[in-house]
Amino acid sequence: MSSMSELPPQVQERLLRLQQLQQNLQAILAQKQRVELELTETEQALVELEALTEKAVIYKSIGSLLVKSRKNKVEVGLKEQKELLDTRVEVLGKQEERLRKQLNQLQGKLKRDLSSTPLGPSSR
């Protein structure tokens, strides 16, 4: 197989761009997975909180501390957090979709480039 330096500059640039897009997609997917996990945990906390009475003793985590708090105050905070996380998942999903589209387009161009580019010593 020929080395990348034997490819036309335009093909080399597209290959580098493809690698960058793949790395960006992996980063977006990892970030989206973390946010979805946090969202699931927040939703589970809201379900558990709804099962409690108003007089239940609730502690809220603030850094490495647990602080006593009122149910309605914790509930409002969790709902705000859930709303923010929902938005982040949506934005990351759109970024993922856009990157996948760009990747597909670039792969198509590279396939055309590589099928029309002679490779190896036999083509000289």
BALOBA-1460 file (C-alpha; in Angstrom, 3 decimals):
// residues 124
<rec num="1" residu="m" x="0.000" y="0.000" z="0.000"/>
<rec num="2" residu="s" x="1.280" y="3.491" z="-0.770"/>
<rec num="3" residu="s" x="2.126" y="6.023" z="1.881"/>
<rec num="4" residu="m" x="0.036" y="9.108" z="2.474"/>
<rec num="5" residu="s" x="2.749" y="11.310" z="0.921"/>
<rec num="6" residu="e" x="2.061" y="9.670" z="-2.452"/>
<rec num="7" residu="l" x="-1.548" y="10.851" z="-2.372"/>
<rec num="8" residu="p" x="-2.549" y="14.170" z="-3.953"/>
<rec num="9" residu="p" x="-2.588" y="17.081" z="-1.459"/>
<rec num="10" residu="q" x="-6.376" y="17.399" z="-1.681"/>
<rec num="11" residu="v" x="-6.828" y="13.735" z="-0.696"/>
<rec num="12" residu="q" x="-4.317" y="14.120" z="2.157"/>
<rec num="13" residu="e" x="-6.253" y="17.117" z="3.468"/>
<rec num="14" residu="r" x="-9.528" y="15.210" z="3.273"/>
<rec num="15" residu="l" x="-8.037" y="12.254" z="5.146"/>
<rec num="16" residu="l" x="-6.816" y="14.571" z="7.901"/>
<rec num="17" residu="r" x="-10.209" y="16.264" z="8.028"/>
<rec num="18" residu="l" x="-11.855" y="12.829" z="8.275"/>
<rec num="19" residu="q" x="-9.660" y="11.954" z="11.262"/>
<rec num="20" residu="q" x="-10.525" y="15.265" z="12.941"/>
<rec num="21" residu="l" x="-14.246" y="14.718" z="12.394"/>
<rec num="22" residu="q" x="-14.008" y="11.184" z="13.802"/>
<rec num="23" residu="q" x="-12.227" y="12.476" z="16.909"/>
<rec num="24" residu="n" x="-14.795" y="15.238" z="17.345"/>
<rec num="25" residu="l" x="-17.621" y="12.724" z="16.996"/>
<rec num="26" residu="q" x="-16.068" y="10.462" z="19.636"/>
<rec num="27" residu="a" x="-15.728" y="13.424" z="22.015"/>
<rec num="28" residu="i" x="-19.361" y="14.458" z="21.437"/>
<rec num="29" residu="l" x="-20.576" y="10.876" z="21.969"/>
<rec num="30" residu="a" x="-18.626" y="10.568" z="25.225"/>
<rec num="31" residu="q" x="-19.949" y="13.907" z="26.464"/>
<rec num="32" residu="k" x="-23.506" y="12.994" z="25.466"/>
<rec num="33" residu="q" x="-23.230" y="9.685" z="27.312"/>
<rec num="34" residu="r" x="-22.064" y="11.457" z="30.495"/>
<rec num="35" residu="v" x="-24.918" y="13.980" z="30.275"/>
<rec num="36" residu="e" x="-27.491" y="11.228" z="29.648"/>
<rec num="37" residu="l" x="-26.222" y="9.359" z="32.704"/>
<rec num="38" residu="e" x="-26.504" y="12.494" z="34.824"/>
<rec num="39" residu="l" x="-30.000" y="13.066" z="33.431"/>
<rec num="40" residu="t" x="-31.049" y="9.519" z="34.364"/>
<rec num="41" residu="e" x="-29.733" y="10.012" z="37.893"/>
<rec num="42" residu="t" x="-31.594" y="13.318" z="38.195"/>
<rec num="43" residu="e" x="-34.836" y="11.745" z="36.986"/>
<rec num="44" residu="q" x="-34.429" y="8.894" z="39.474"/>
<rec num="45" residu="a" x="-33.840" y="11.390" z="42.288"/>
<rec num="46" residu="l" x="-37.029" y="13.244" z="41.314"/>
<rec num="47" residu="v" x="-39.031" y="9.995" z="41.379"/>
<rec num="48" residu="e" x="-37.693" y="9.159" z="44.829"/>
<rec num="49" residu="l" x="-38.345" y="12.696" z="46.052"/>
<rec num="50" residu="e" x="-41.971" y="12.584" z="44.896"/>
<rec num="51" residu="a" x="-42.542" y="9.515" z="47.073"/>
<rec num="52" residu="l" x="-41.517" y="11.430" z="50.202"/>
<rec num="53" residu="t" x="-43.751" y="13.542" z="52.409"/>
<rec num="54" residu="e" x="-43.167" y="17.252" z="52.929"/>
<rec num="55" residu="k" x="-41.917" y="16.523" z="56.452"/>
<rec num="56" residu="a" x="-39.297" y="14.013" z="55.330"/>
<rec num="57" residu="v" x="-35.727" y="14.886" z="56.240"/>
<rec num="58" residu="i" x="-33.760" y="15.486" z="53.053"/>
<rec num="59" residu="y" x="-30.076" y="16.163" z="52.612"/>
<rec num="60" residu="k" x="-28.677" y="17.830" z="49.529"/>
<rec num="61" residu="s" x="-25.134" y="17.221" z="48.323"/>
<rec num="62" residu="i" x="-23.051" y="20.361" z="47.986"/>
<rec num="63" residu="g" x="-19.553" y="19.339" z="47.013"/>
<rec num="64" residu="s" x="-18.377" y="16.926" z="49.662"/>
<rec num="65" residu="l" x="-20.991" y="18.102" z="52.182"/>
<rec num="66" residu="l" x="-24.516" y="16.934" z="52.862"/>
<rec num="67" residu="v" x="-26.751" y="19.816" z="53.886"/>
<rec num="68" residu="k" x="-30.252" y="19.500" z="55.313"/>
<rec num="69" residu="s" x="-32.816" y="21.055" z="52.978"/>
<rec num="70" residu="r" x="-36.559" y="21.322" z="52.379"/>
<rec num="71" residu="k" x="-38.226" y="18.972" z="49.914"/>
<rec num="72" residu="n" x="-39.691" y="21.700" z="47.706"/>
<rec num="73" residu="k" x="-36.343" y="23.494" z="47.456"/>
<rec num="74" residu="v" x="-34.529" y="20.306" z="46.414"/>
<rec num="75" residu="e" x="-37.314" y="19.465" z="43.977"/>
<rec num="76" residu="v" x="-37.106" y="22.860" z="42.272"/>
<rec num="77" residu="g" x="-33.323" y="22.494" z="41.954"/>
<rec num="78" residu="l" x="-33.607" y="19.011" z="40.473"/>
<rec num="79" residu="k" x="-36.257" y="20.106" z="37.976"/>
<rec num="80" residu="e" x="-34.052" y="22.995" z="36.845"/>
<rec num="81" residu="q" x="-31.112" y="20.623" z="36.530"/>
<rec num="82" residu="k" x="-33.234" y="18.175" z="34.522"/>
<rec num="83" residu="e" x="-34.330" y="20.950" z="32.167"/>
<rec num="84" residu="l" x="-30.718" y="22.007" z="31.621"/>
<rec num="85" residu="l" x="-29.603" y="18.420" z="31.026"/>
<rec num="86" residu="d" x="-32.470" y="17.818" z="28.569"/>
<rec num="87" residu="t" x="-31.308" y="20.859" z="26.607"/>
<rec num="88" residu="r" x="-27.677" y="19.713" z="26.644"/>
<rec num="89" residu="v" x="-28.648" y="16.232" z="25.388"/>
<rec num="90" residu="e" x="-30.638" y="17.855" z="22.585"/>
<rec num="91" residu="v" x="-27.755" y="20.149" z="21.580"/>
<rec num="92" residu="l" x="-25.248" y="17.293" z="21.683"/>
<rec num="93" residu="g" x="-27.615" y="15.165" z="19.596"/>
<rec num="94" residu="k" x="-27.745" y="17.899" z="16.941"/>
<rec num="95" residu="q" x="-23.947" y="18.199" z="16.980"/>
<rec num="96" residu="e" x="-23.665" y="14.418" z="16.618"/>
<rec num="97" residu="e" x="-26.093" y="14.441" z="13.695"/>
<rec num="98" residu="r" x="-24.217" y="17.269" z="11.960"/>
<rec num="99" residu="l" x="-20.845" y="15.527" z="12.435"/>
<rec num="100" residu="r" x="-22.205" y="12.224" z="11.119"/>
<rec num="101" residu="k" x="-23.532" y="14.008" z="8.031"/>
<rec num="102" residu="q" x="-20.176" y="15.712" z="7.446"/>
<rec num="103" residu="l" x="-18.385" y="12.395" z="7.918"/>
<rec num="104" residu="n" x="-20.626" y="10.647" z="5.400"/>
<rec num="105" residu="q" x="-20.147" y="13.410" z="2.840"/>
<rec num="106" residu="l" x="-16.384" y="13.411" z="3.313"/>
<rec num="107" residu="q" x="-16.195" y="9.613" z="3.100"/>
<rec num="108" residu="g" x="-18.079" y="9.761" z="-0.185"/>
<rec num="109" residu="k" x="-15.655" y="12.333" z="-1.569"/>
<rec num="110" residu="l" x="-12.678" y="10.279" z="-0.401"/>
<rec num="111" residu="k" x="-14.043" y="7.126" z="-2.033"/>
<rec num="112" residu="r" x="-14.378" y="9.006" z="-5.317"/>
<rec num="113" residu="d" x="-10.894" y="10.504" z="-4.906"/>
<rec num="114" residu="l" x="-9.280" y="7.184" z="-4.068"/>
<rec num="115" residu="s" x="-11.031" y="5.277" z="-6.841"/>
<rec num="116" residu="s" x="-9.737" y="7.790" z="-9.393"/>
<rec num="117" residu="t" x="-6.232" y="8.093" z="-7.872"/>
<rec num="118" residu="p" x="-3.649" y="5.589" z="-9.100"/>
<rec num="119" residu="l" x="-1.884" y="3.954" z="-6.148"/>
<rec num="120" residu="g" x="1.298" y="1.956" z="-5.930"/>
<rec num="121" residu="p" x="4.208" y="1.314" z="-8.346"/>
<rec num="122" residu="s" x="2.105" y="-0.728" z="-10.783"/>
<rec num="123" residu="s" x="0.238" y="2.387" z="-11.862"/>
<rec num="124" residu="r" x="3.376" y="4.283" z="-12.907"/>
